Amino acid sequence: MLIRILLHNLKFILFVVLMCFGLMSYGQSLQDIQNLKVDELSDAQIEQLIRRAESSGMNEAQLQALARERGMPAAEISKLTQRIQMLKSGNVEGSKGRQDQGQTQRQVTGEGLEQTDVFDSLRQADPYYDLSPKQKKIFGFTLFHNKELNFNPNLNLPTPENYILGTGDQLLVDVFGASQQSLDLTVSPEGTVFIPNIGPINVGGASIQSVRSRLKNALQQIYSGLGGPNPNTFLQVRVGNIRSIQVTMAGELRIPGSYTMPSFANVFNALYQAGGPNENGSFRNIQVYRDNRLVGEVDIYAFLVEGKQEGNIILQDNDVVIVPPVRTRVELEGPVRRPGIFEIKPGESINDLLSFAGGFKSDAYRELLTVRRTTDKEMRIENVYKNDFKTFAVKDGDFFTVGAILERYENRAQVSGAVFRPGEFAIEEEMTLQSLLKMAGGLRGDAFSERVSLYRTNPDFTMEIITLNLNAILSGEAPDVKLQREDILNVPSIYDLKEEYHVQISGEVNRTGVYQFAESMTVGDLIAKAKGFKESASSSNIEIARRVKGNVSGDIAQIINISIDPNLKISDEEKNITLQPFDHVFVRESPGFQREKVVEVEGEVFYPGEYALEKRDERISDVLNRAGGLNQFAYPKGATLIRRTEFFNTKEEEVLTLEQLESLLENMERDEKVENAESEKELMKRLEERVALLSEERNKSRSGSEGVESFSEDRYQFLEGADSSVMEVATRDTELIGIELDKILELPGSKYDLILQEGDIISIPKELQTVRMRGEVLYPTTARYDEGRSFRNYISRAGGFSESARKSRSYVVYANGDVKRTNSFLFFSFFPKLEPGAEIIVPKKPEREPMSVQAWIGMASSLATLVILIDRVRN
């Protein structure tokens, strides 16, 4: 067993060495690149070529230039470029869709360009990475190169009855029954085994079955119970350690040579060890010679197609396996299950070729094949019809092409629109429009049959529209229309030709929005669908806004006022006014109803938190009194008021029509236990289609306007760039309002004591002890506040002004939100006074483009003209 393992490892090492040698020959062929045939190179060889070029300092473009300079044909250069790109992108046959097995490594080329190293992942994903495209196309070629297959002989099977014993075989003989004996015999070079007390017995060249009979006859001399009609002693013979045999693999093989193999090995085992037939080797006529006689022929196609192993005999010592050159090889492409290159035996037909290819695909045109073949002088195309598939003589080098069926229908008509079963149907003989409608289940109730369109395809592929009155055809007043191939009948729905009827309700109801219109619908019905009144609603002043049609007087809408019962009881006034499509109902708020408004006090007060406003003109001092006043840690000068801006809780404006449709869809949903009516289902289906269409249009319009700033943001653009001393303004939802809390507490109700609004936050901080420096200073920082320090002193503590600082526009933001700027007079700047918690902002000088040469020339010309004009005036 140890010897067998060593021999197997030795063969594997030899195989790897030969492969590396072959790849190195390609890798070192840059100087002979003009002679390369790209179609004959495997992915592994292309990889070696790329590696060799990179090690020489060449990138892909330089490799192409070298190939062109060496005289490589342009077609081969194009193929080489394509193969390199396929490898680098991971798009190689057999590895598609399997590149996510791990992250690929990256490396940097000599040009500094980052390139993905996919070779390792490709080798793992493609079991045939070392085969060329042509080799992959040869049917059966990959059989002996699939790393997932193992053709090593199984040594754990019972010894076959036809196994031929030879020198070195170990025979284990067991006698059991009335007598017990075990013999361990080895076949000698003379072909005999020696049995004690009996002598030598010739077993060489005999089968196990024959040897068992010989040993039984010999051992009967000692164990008489082995013989007779009723034996009481039995014999068992088996082979222990099998011998090794020497097999010669010759002919068109990938790695021909002599191989040492177990004596159980068959022809397939030997072919796998030799790498299988090469590109020129035959797969149909592999011959086994023994003692100068042909003892077997192997057809690999029979194994691949039918699973047969006829001729796959067990080899013996000194057997010779010869793979002759292929005689007839053809190629088949097109919609077949297994396109590729196939070997054909004499007498085989196109039907055999198709069976090797797995047969036609469903979209194959089976009536005709075309074959491209060579003659003595030139190429020739021949047509092979289905009836000739059995008799057509296949010739070496034939290239068969299977066509695809036409992507057209010979008897199809289609129906769309307001029918019960829209779709496509087969046109039967003398079929008419009425028959087609019957197949489609007939017209739906919403069908607009006064005007239907029949789209007909003319022979020149132009479209013709035939407008028909379907009512007249169905009643017999107009002749029926005979259908033709590819006719499309479109029956419009009455709802396709008008707006969807709906009504809308706004105001003080629990569920505002758009609802489906129904005949005889009243305001009370609509309010009931909207989940009833809110507590704040007034039922005595409800308005209905109705569209005006055909009025040129300038009226926009007709306003109808109505009162209904607060408990939605049916009243005569309500009955007399029914809603019409597109009515908009407004439910007003009751005059005496007020919602609570909440403000918040935070910071250094005794009772911070939220407070509801008691009256509309409640002021800061009133709320602070309710909060217990300021505590001993409060810093009144830093108090500020935070108020909501117009941007608070703003929502993105939607397309009104889409919003209405979505609201209508939402309001049509019923309880889980109740199913929508058929009319509602049809309406929901139409609405979903329109919502999808409008959503797509809205997304397109948004994507087209990306980067365009809104008007709200554009209002502040003049603050940027024009004057960098102005702080950039953002569209924030809150802002700070500077207040003077000392004066508010001293003079309640004065102009300093502001009236509060909903959402206001009164923030009272602790005593602040720092000053911050920001903007164009050398070291923005925060410093301790010192009453004796000036503005410039604090700037010095931040390292001073930077070169781009705009000193005259510096300003201070105080803790309460107030802002004071620097004032200038002549050449003097008067900086603001600082307080605890203040922040110094030093803006940046605006960037100014230098004057161009043309501008200087223009200015000089203008000055010169002015000087000349002044001189002439003086004279």
Helices and strands as residue ranges (DSSP letters): H 2-27, G 30-35, G 38-40, H 43-55, H 60-69, H 74-89, G 99-101, E 105-108, E 114-117, H 119-125, H 133-137, G 141-145, E 170-177, E 181-186, E 192-195, E 199-202, H 208-219, G 224-226, E 233-239, E 244-251, E 257-262, H 267-273, E 286-290, E 293-298, H 300-306, E 320-323, E 329-333, E 340-343, H 350-356, E 364-374, E 379-385, G 386-388, E 399-404, E 412-417, E 423-426, H 433-439, E 452-457, E 463-468, H 470-475, E 487-491, G 494-497, E 502-507, E 513-516, H 523-529, E 537-547, E 557-562, H 572-576, E 584-589, E 598-603, E 609-612, H 620-626, G 636-638, E 640-644, H 656-667, H 678-704, H 711-714, G 717-719, E 734-738, H 741-746, E 761-764, E 770-775, E 781-784, H 791-797, G 807-809, E 811-813, E 819-821, E 823-825, E 828-830, E 839-842, H 853-874
